[in-house]
């Protein structure tokens, strides 16, 4: 199978950005004890996620739409790294994505949401985070992170209803598989806190790549 140079180049760039993101997350936000995490299993996970995301986007999209989605994927890969490292989706990354994606939508540069679909994307950006907040209430504070909620707003604006729901469901299914595997391997217990952010991010990427 021949891989187009653009796709190969994008995948290589994504892999490199994943490595850089891992090293950024090892230092920022600063750890409370001032430590810097060494390279470990998280490093290849982020790197290969970046490669698949960037390569996949380049194989499906082109023009300004590809540029827009690559920028968003760049932020998602860094968020994946920070959440795997510190269980944190920093406001410095999640909040700017909201007006950025809103501007892209209004300018007609989003290849996933056309002008006629914008009202549905806005409803999605409000409804999904609100629904998850309501569903998390019986489980107490911290059942879902506020970083996840803030990220979901931009995900809804970028993807629109069906891809956003598809990505969320895919992320939830992946989380279930991983949790069961970790329980079976006795790496975690039923009381272990496992962040949903990484699965949400992978689901969002899945929703983007599957939207076409």
C-alpha positions, 0 to 999 in steps of 0.5 A: 500500500502506497502512503501519500507524502502528505499523509506520511508527513502529517503522521510524522509531524503528529508523532513528533508533536506527541513526543513534544507534548509529553515532555511539556506535560511532564513539566507544565503545569508544574508538579507540586513537588517540582519533579519532572516525569521521566519518559514512560508508557505515556510517551508512546501513547501520546506520540502514536495518538498524534501520528494517527490523528494528524495522518488520518486528518491529512488523508481525509481533509484538505485546504483550509479545513485541514488546517483548522482541524490540525490546529484543533488536533494539536490542542487535543494531543497536548491535552491528552498528554497533560491529562495522562500526566496530571489528570488535568485539562488546563483552562489555558487550553480548553477555554480558548478553544471555545471562541476559536471554534465559534469563530471558525464556524461563523467564518464558514471554515469548519468542514464538519459544520456548515452554516445551516448546521450552526444552530445544531452545533450550538445546541450540542455544545450546550446540551452534552456538557449539561446532560453529563453534569446532571448525570454525574450529580448522584455520584458526587463531586468530582464524578466528572471533571470541569475540564472535561465539561469545558472541552466538550463545549468546543467539541460540540461546536466543532463536530455538531450533533451526530459526530459529537455523540458518536465520539462521546459514545466511542470514548465511553466504550473505550473507557469501559474496555480499558477499565475492565482490562485493568481490573482483570490485570489487578492494576486498579481497583473499583475505588481507583480514580480513572480520568475520563479526559483521555477517552473523551479526547480519543473519542473526539478524534474518532468523531472528527475522523469518522465525520466524513 
